[in-house]
Amino acid sequence: MRTSRLEAFSDGVLAIIITIMVLELKVPHGHDFSNLVHTAGTGLLTYLLSFVYVGIYWNNHHHMFHLVQRVRGGVLWANLALLFCLSLFPFTTAWMDDSKFERTPVVVYGLNLFSAAIAYFVLQTVIIRQQGPESPLRRAIGTDFKGKVSPVFYITGILSALLLEGRIGVGIALACFVAVAIMWVVPDRRIDRVIRQSETPG
């Protein structure tokens, strides 16, 4: 089948995920900035982080399927697994916010990020296998440095929160999660380059 239905369904799910997350934000009781910070300060920060992650996945998903013409059942199920992991973001984000960054919610949030990264890698791998040895996606991602480094940051953050006492471990974990987001926000031109090459005559 062509990718149009898969992409439309994925776009719809990601839009719903963002909507659910923003609905979790609490409205301040007063009308001052101090009320905003007190009521929704951490909520805005956790929402921003998760929004950036959803945006990163949407952006990369969109670019990846520019190099895919048709998909089979394996890709459909791998895509659903990715959407399942991403659909947990509103829950893990809200729990981390409500707990004021306690250890267990931060670890669960890190596991959610890690599982989403693995699910995206699996989707990418299934597509490459279906495309064959001359896979344009394989050529586009190259060594996939960021894709390999990201899980290392997630695991480092999760272990830091689990093994280090007090707020130090949680702080290191959050720093690792933010670092990965910053790394992926930087535009990646590899797929654009392959698309332009394929469209150039000769």
Secondary structure, DSSP 8 states (H G I E B T S, - for coil): -BSHHHHHHHHHHHHHHHHHHHHTS---SSSSHHHHHHHHHHHHHHHHHHHHHHHHHHHHHHHHGGG-SB--HHHHHHHHHHHHHHHTHHHHHHHHHHTTS-HHHHHHHHHHHHHHHHHHHHHHHHHHHHH-TT-HHHHHHTT-HHHHHHHHHHHHHHHHHHHS-HHHHHHHHHHHHHHHHHHHHS---HHHHHHHHHHS--
